[in-house]
Amino acid sequence: MDRGTNVPIADLRRLDVASAARQLGGYLSRYRQSVLRISQEKMTERLSARVEAAGRERGVSASTYRKMEAGDPTVNFTYWLAALQEFGTLEEVIRAAEPAAEAFHAMVTAVPGYEESRP
């Protein structure tokens, strides 16, 4: 099972986007409360600093942060990347996606005529 959830790891691949967002929102809330022991306002400031450092003009608003903890799947992907960076897991998430990207690339490049169709 995945730590902090009741979802077996094998089942995580079958999660839909809304369920995955709720899982991440729960992780974010528990991390803020149990590990950092800070307010939503302080966490919003921390994520905002990360987002602004990444080149966005504005950080995370208080209402957006509340949506994140509630697991709203419509929250901008940049904010979730900042949260993963805050968790210290951003690199692991990127590495976890790499095999799928490599497999997709291998599948596409195996299509007859692929090389000829490239610009």
MDTraj code that builds the backbone (N, CA, C; nanometers):
import mdtraj as md
import numpy as np

residues = "MET ASP ARG GLY THR ASN VAL PRO ILE ALA ASP LEU ARG ARG LEU ASP VAL ALA SER ALA ALA ARG GLN LEU GLY GLY TYR LEU SER ARG TYR ARG GLN SER VAL LEU ARG ILE SER GLN GLU LYS MET THR GLU ARG LEU SER ALA ARG VAL GLU ALA ALA GLY ARG GLU ARG GLY VAL SER ALA SER THR TYR ARG LYS MET GLU ALA GLY ASP PRO THR VAL ASN PHE THR TYR TRP LEU ALA ALA LEU GLN GLU PHE GLY THR LEU GLU GLU VAL ILE ARG ALA ALA GLU PRO ALA ALA GLU ALA PHE HIS ALA MET VAL THR ALA VAL PRO GLY TYR GLU GLU SER ARG PRO".split()
xyz = np.array([
    [0.0833, -0.1188, 0.0000],
    [0.0000, 0.0000, 0.0000],
    [0.0871, 0.1243, 0.0000],
    [0.0334, 0.2300, -0.0549],
    [0.1029, 0.3572, -0.0547],
    [0.0965, 0.4148, 0.0862],
    [0.2079, 0.4730, 0.1313],
    [0.2080, 0.5333, 0.2654],
    [0.1067, 0.6467, 0.2702],
    [0.0281, 0.6504, 0.3755],
    [-0.0655, 0.7600, 0.3973],
    [-0.1991, 0.7437, 0.3284],
    [-0.2173, 0.6367, 0.2536],
    [-0.3472, 0.6152, 0.1889],
    [-0.3893, 0.4716, 0.2115],
    [-0.5100, 0.4409, 0.1713],
    [-0.5584, 0.3036, 0.1761],
    [-0.5619, 0.2437, 0.0366],
    [-0.4902, 0.3051, -0.0577],
    [-0.4923, 0.2609, -0.1965],
    [-0.3688, 0.1756, -0.2230],
    [-0.3873, 0.0477, -0.2611],
    [-0.2706, -0.0334, -0.2962],
    [-0.1937, 0.0310, -0.4104],
    [-0.0604, 0.0210, -0.4070],
    [0.0231, 0.0856, -0.5083],
    [-0.0185, 0.0437, -0.6484],
    [-0.0472, -0.0831, -0.6705],
    [-0.0870, -0.1288, -0.8041],
    [-0.2120, -0.0562, -0.8528],
    [-0.3013, -0.0187, -0.7617],
    [-0.4247, 0.0488, -0.8003],
    [-0.4042, 0.1968, -0.8325],
    [-0.2903, 0.2544, -0.7931],
    [-0.2677, 0.3959, -0.8213],
    [-0.2640, 0.4226, -0.9710],
    [-0.2217, 0.3254, -1.0505],
    [-0.2183, 0.3436, -1.1952],
    [-0.3577, 0.3538, -1.2539],
    [-0.4563, 0.3083, -1.1810],
    [-0.5931, 0.3111, -1.2316],
    [-0.6731, 0.4305, -1.1784],
    [-0.6102, 0.5144, -1.0981],
    [-0.6822, 0.6299, -1.0451],
    [-0.7201, 0.7260, -1.1572],
    [-0.8389, 0.7797, -1.1503],
    [-0.8749, 0.8835, -1.2451],
    [-0.8180, 1.0162, -1.1953],
    [-0.8237, 1.1183, -1.2768],
    [-0.7629, 1.2473, -1.2441],
    [-0.8231, 1.3067, -1.1165],
    [-0.9532, 1.2997, -1.1028],
    [-1.0171, 1.3575, -0.9840],
    [-0.9726, 1.2849, -0.8569],
    [-0.9643, 1.1524, -0.8620],
    [-0.9193, 1.0762, -0.7453],
    [-0.7744, 1.1068, -0.7127],
    [-0.6911, 1.1174, -0.8154],
    [-0.5500, 1.1495, -0.7940],
    [-0.5352, 1.2880, -0.7317],
    [-0.6143, 1.3844, -0.7771],
    [-0.6087, 1.5194, -0.7207],
    [-0.6500, 1.5180, -0.5742],
    [-0.7523, 1.4387, -0.5414],
    [-0.7939, 1.4283, -0.4007],
    [-0.6825, 1.3658, -0.3163],
    [-0.6160, 1.2649, -0.3700],
    [-0.5051, 1.2026, -0.2976],
    [-0.3946, 1.3048, -0.2723],
    [-0.3566, 1.3785, -0.3772],
    [-0.2514, 1.4800, -0.3615],
    [-0.2929, 1.5890, -0.2643],
    [-0.4182, 1.6305, -0.2720],
    [-0.4681, 1.7316, -0.1794],
    [-0.4597, 1.6852, -0.0352],
    [-0.4931, 1.5592, -0.0121],
    [-0.4825, 1.5023, 0.1223],
    [-0.3385, 1.4973, 0.1696],
    [-0.2475, 1.4578, 0.0800],
    [-0.1054, 1.4567, 0.1151],
    [-0.0589, 1.5963, 0.1525],
    [-0.0994, 1.6935, 0.0717],
    [-0.0584, 1.8320, 0.0942],
    [-0.1072, 1.8808, 0.2305],
    [-0.2318, 1.8538, 0.2611],
    [-0.2894, 1.8959, 0.3884],
    [-0.2174, 1.8293, 0.5066],
    [-0.1987, 1.6980, 0.4972],
    [-0.1309, 1.6274, 0.6067],
    [0.0140, 1.6714, 0.6222],
    [0.0819, 1.6951, 0.5119],
    [0.2208, 1.7411, 0.5173],
    [0.2292, 1.8764, 0.5872],
    [0.1396, 1.9658, 0.5490],
    [0.1384, 2.1001, 0.6085],
    [0.1107, 2.0929, 0.7581],
    [0.0104, 2.0141, 0.7964],
    [-0.0307, 2.0073, 0.9361],
    [0.0617, 1.9226, 1.0228],
    [0.0995, 1.8049, 0.9752],
    [0.1741, 1.7101, 1.0584],
    [0.3251, 1.7272, 1.0539],
    [0.3776, 1.7617, 0.9390],
    [0.5225, 1.7729, 0.9244],
    [0.5686, 1.9160, 0.9492],
    [0.5109, 2.0086, 0.8728],
    [0.5539, 2.1478, 0.8845],
    [0.4909, 2.2201, 1.0029],
    [0.3684, 2.1793, 1.0362],
    [0.2927, 2.2440, 1.1444],
    [0.2821, 2.3948, 1.1238],
    [0.2345, 2.4294, 1.0029],
    [0.2161, 2.5705, 0.9691],
    [0.0734, 2.5924, 0.9198],
    [0.0326, 2.7183, 0.9155],
    [-0.1022, 2.7543, 0.8708],
    [-0.1127, 2.7442, 0.7186],
    [-0.2367, 2.7436, 0.6707],
    [-0.2583, 2.7481, 0.5267],
    [-0.1973, 2.8753, 0.4682],
    [-0.2079, 2.9836, 0.5400],
    [-0.1522, 3.1107, 0.4929],
    [-0.0004, 3.1005, 0.4728],
    [0.0683, 3.0404, 0.5683],
    [0.2140, 3.0258, 0.5583],
    [0.2505, 2.9316, 0.4436],
    [0.1748, 2.8243, 0.4284],
    [0.2023, 2.7312, 0.3188],
    [0.1783, 2.7982, 0.1848],
    [0.0754, 2.8812, 0.1768],
    [0.0486, 2.9567, 0.0543],
    [0.1683, 3.0444, 0.0205],
    [0.2255, 3.1077, 0.1209],
    [0.3438, 3.1917, 0.0994],
    [0.4613, 3.1087, 0.0489],
    [0.4815, 2.9918, 0.1062],
    [0.5933, 2.9057, 0.0647],
    [0.5776, 2.8617, -0.0796],
    [0.4566, 2.8178, -0.1158],
    [0.4339, 2.7749, -0.2537],
    [0.4430, 2.8927, -0.3500],
    [0.3933, 3.0084, -0.3073],
    [0.4011, 3.1278, -0.3918],
    [0.5458, 3.1631, -0.4239],
    [0.6320, 3.1536, -0.3248],
    [0.7734, 3.1832, -0.3469],
    [0.8329, 3.0874, -0.4503],
    [0.7953, 2.9610, -0.4435],
    [0.8458, 2.8632, -0.5408],
    [0.7934, 2.8927, -0.6807],
    [0.6661, 2.9260, -0.6922],
    [0.6043, 2.9550, -0.8214],
    [0.6657, 3.0815, -0.8814],
    [0.6829, 3.1838, -0.7991],
    [0.7418, 3.3085, -0.8480],
    [0.8870, 3.2873, -0.8898],
    [0.9608, 3.2029, -0.8182],
    [1.0992, 3.1720, -0.8542],
    [1.1064, 3.0986, -0.9882],
    [0.9977, 3.0315, -1.0233],
    [0.9917, 2.9598, -1.1511],
    [0.9550, 3.0526, -1.2663],
    [0.9312, 3.1804, -1.2375],
    [0.9059, 3.2769, -1.3436],
    [0.7630, 3.3227, -1.3612],
    [0.6730, 3.2773, -1.2769],
    [0.5346, 3.3252, -1.2872],
    [0.5232, 3.4572, -1.2141],
    [0.4429, 3.5469, -1.2676],
    [0.4282, 3.6795, -1.2074],
    [0.3607, 3.6752, -1.0720],
    [0.2614, 3.5880, -1.0590],
    [0.1879, 3.5796, -0.9326],
    [0.2020, 3.4420, -0.8726],
    [0.1980, 3.4390, -0.7422],
    [0.2063, 3.3121, -0.6717],
    [0.0697, 3.2489, -0.6545],
    [0.0594, 3.1650, -0.5556],
    [-0.0623, 3.0918, -0.5251],
    [-0.1508, 3.1778, -0.4353],
    [-0.2766, 3.1932, -0.4724],
    [-0.3690, 3.2686, -0.3868],
    [-0.4196, 3.1779, -0.2762],
    [-0.4750, 3.2390, -0.1726],
    [-0.5300, 3.1616, -0.0604],
    [-0.6428, 3.0702, -0.1078],
    [-0.7272, 3.1200, -0.1969],
    [-0.8386, 3.0368, -0.2445],
    [-0.7884, 2.9209, -0.3312],
    [-0.6850, 2.9447, -0.4085],
    [-0.6282, 2.8362, -0.4890],
    [-0.5658, 2.7311, -0.3990],
    [-0.4968, 2.7755, -0.2947],
    [-0.4368, 2.6783, -0.2040],
    [-0.5448, 2.5930, -0.1365],
    [-0.6546, 2.6553, -0.0970],
    [-0.7638, 2.5777, -0.0362],
    [-0.8171, 2.4740, -0.1361],
    [-0.8248, 2.5127, -0.2637],
    [-0.8686, 2.4191, -0.3674],
    [-0.7704, 2.3026, -0.3792],
    [-0.6415, 2.3326, -0.3660],
    [-0.5409, 2.2264, -0.3745],
    [-0.5624, 2.1251, -0.2630],
    [-0.5765, 2.1728, -0.1406],
    [-0.5972, 2.0807, -0.0281],
    [-0.7279, 2.0034, -0.0421],
    [-0.8259, 2.0635, -0.1082],
    [-0.9542, 1.9950, -0.1291],
    [-0.9465, 1.8961, -0.2457],
    [-0.8357, 1.9007, -0.3201],
    [-0.8190, 1.8077, -0.4316],
    [-0.8894, 1.8498, -0.5580],
    [-0.9008, 1.9795, -0.5806],
    [-0.9645, 2.0300, -0.7017],
    [-0.8721, 2.0039, -0.8214],
    [-0.9151, 1.9215, -0.9181],
    [-0.8283, 1.8873, -1.0308],
    [-0.8099, 2.0004, -1.1318],
    [-0.8786, 2.1113, -1.1134],
    [-0.8654, 2.2220, -1.2084],
    [-0.7530, 2.3188, -1.1722],
    [-0.6855, 2.2952, -1.0592],
    [-0.5768, 2.3838, -1.0170],
    [-0.4618, 2.3728, -1.1165],
    [-0.4031, 2.4869, -1.1488],
    [-0.2932, 2.4967, -1.2436],
    [-0.1814, 2.3980, -1.2093],
    [-0.1303, 2.3298, -1.3090],
    [-0.0256, 2.2291, -1.2922],
    [0.1002, 2.2880, -1.2277],
    [0.1308, 2.4125, -1.2558],
    [0.2490, 2.4773, -1.1975],
    [0.2418, 2.4752, -1.0456],
    [0.1242, 2.4960, -0.9908],
    [0.1089, 2.4975, -0.8454],
    [0.1328, 2.3586, -0.7863],
    [0.0886, 2.2547, -0.8573],
    [0.1141, 2.1190, -0.8099],
    [0.2626, 2.0857, -0.8179],
    [0.3293, 2.1346, -0.9228],
    [0.4744, 2.1127, -0.9315],
    [0.5449, 2.1790, -0.8135],
    [0.5001, 2.2990, -0.7774],
    [0.5573, 2.3671, -0.6609],
    [0.5323, 2.2871, -0.5340],
    [0.4143, 2.2262, -0.5216],
    [0.3842, 2.1443, -0.4035],
    [0.4735, 2.0211, -0.4007],
    [0.4935, 1.9569, -0.5149],
    [0.5819, 1.8403, -0.5200],
    [0.7253, 1.8801, -0.4855],
    [0.7657, 1.9991, -0.5290],
    [0.8981, 2.0493, -0.4931],
    [0.9061, 2.0734, -0.3424],
    [0.8009, 2.1271, -0.2858],
    [0.7948, 2.1500, -0.1408],
    [0.8054, 2.0177, -0.0649],
    [0.7397, 1.9125, -0.1157],
    [0.7475, 1.7801, -0.0529],
    [0.8872, 1.7209, -0.0637],
    [0.9645, 1.7692, -0.1624],
    [1.0949, 1.7097, -0.1888],
    [1.0847, 1.5877, -0.2793],
    [0.9740, 1.5781, -0.3541],
    [0.9520, 1.4610, -0.4386],
    [0.9442, 1.4931, -0.5873],
    [0.9672, 1.6167, -0.6252],
    [0.9533, 1.6553, -0.7662],
    [1.0452, 1.5732, -0.8558],
    [1.1698, 1.5566, -0.8188],
    [1.2632, 1.4797, -0.9016],
    [1.2183, 1.3343, -0.9152],
    [1.1670, 1.2764, -0.8081],
    [1.1206, 1.1387, -0.8140],
    [1.0014, 1.1240, -0.9076],
    [0.9122, 1.2221, -0.9062],
    [0.7955, 1.2185, -0.9955],
    [0.8414, 1.2274, -1.1409],
    [0.9359, 1.3146, -1.1675],
    [0.9881, 1.3281, -1.3041],
    [1.0540, 1.1971, -1.3476],
    [1.1345, 1.1388, -1.2601],
    [1.1995, 1.0116, -1.2939],
    [1.0965, 0.8998, -1.3127],
    [0.9911, 0.9015, -1.2353],
    [0.8883, 0.7976, -1.2478],
    [0.8167, 0.8060, -1.3822],
    [0.8056, 0.9252, -1.4380],
    [0.7381, 0.9428, -1.5668],
    [0.8286, 0.9064, -1.6844],
    [0.9581, 0.9047, -1.6638],
    [1.0528, 0.8825, -1.7730],
    [1.0346, 0.7495, -1.8463],
    [1.0186, 0.6357, -1.7776],
    [1.0015, 0.5102, -1.8527],
    [0.8816, 0.5136, -1.9472],
    [0.7738, 0.5765, -1.9046],
    [0.6563, 0.5864, -1.9911],
    [0.6886, 0.6708, -2.1141],
    [0.7634, 0.7788, -2.0937],
    [0.8008, 0.8650, -2.2062],
    [0.8930, 0.7888, -2.3013],
    [0.9866, 0.7131, -2.2471],
    [1.0776, 0.6346, -2.3310],
    [1.0019, 0.5265, -2.4067],
    [0.9078, 0.4611, -2.3415],
    [0.8289, 0.3574, -2.4074],
    [0.7440, 0.4175, -2.5189],
    [0.6853, 0.5347, -2.4940],
    [0.6050, 0.6013, -2.5960],
    [0.6932, 0.6388, -2.7150],
    [0.8117, 0.6932, -2.6875],
    [0.9033, 0.7318, -2.7945],
    [0.9418, 0.6100, -2.8784],
    [0.9729, 0.4986, -2.8114],
    [1.0093, 0.3769, -2.8837],
    [0.8948, 0.3281, -2.9710],
    [0.7726, 0.3374, -2.9205],
    [0.6562, 0.2941, -2.9961],
    [0.6357, 0.3827, -3.1192],
    [0.6481, 0.5142, -3.1010],
    [0.6277, 0.6077, -3.2122],
    [0.7360, 0.5920, -3.3176],
    [0.8616, 0.5820, -3.2756],
    [0.9703, 0.5722, -3.3728],
    [0.9712, 0.4393, -3.4460],
    [0.8997, 0.3387, -3.3940],
    [0.8903, 0.2093, -3.4617],
    [0.7862, 0.2096, -3.5737],
    [0.7067, 0.3140, -3.5831],
    [0.6044, 0.3226, -3.6864],
    [0.6744, 0.3381, -3.8216],
    [0.6414, 0.2512, -3.9191],
    [0.7043, 0.2634, -4.0517],
    [0.6831, 0.4030, -4.1102],
    [0.7901, 0.4609, -4.1604],
    [0.7823, 0.5930, -4.2211],
    [0.8008, 0.7062, -4.1241],
    [0.8229, 0.6757, -3.9968],
    [0.8379, 0.7821, -3.8964],
    [0.9492, 0.8775, -3.9330],
    [1.0658, 0.8275, -3.9671],
    [1.1812, 0.9135, -3.9975],
    [1.1517, 1.0052, -4.1154],
    [1.0857, 0.9530, -4.2170],
    [1.0570, 1.0347, -4.3351],
    [0.9586, 1.1466, -4.3070],
    [0.8703, 1.1266, -4.2087],
    [0.7666, 1.2270, -4.1825],
    [0.8132, 1.3382, -4.0898],
    [0.9313, 1.3230, -4.0306],
    [0.9813, 1.4264, -3.9391],
    [1.0268, 1.5478, -4.0172],
    [1.0011, 1.6686, -3.9618],
    [1.0430, 1.7915, -4.0326],
    [1.1935, 1.8073, -4.0331],
])
top = md.Topology()
chain = top.add_chain()
for i, resn in enumerate(residues, 1):
    res = top.add_residue(resn, chain, resSeq=i)
    for name in ("N", "CA", "C"):
        top.add_atom(name, md.element.get_by_symbol(name[0]), res)
traj = md.Trajectory(xyz[None], top)
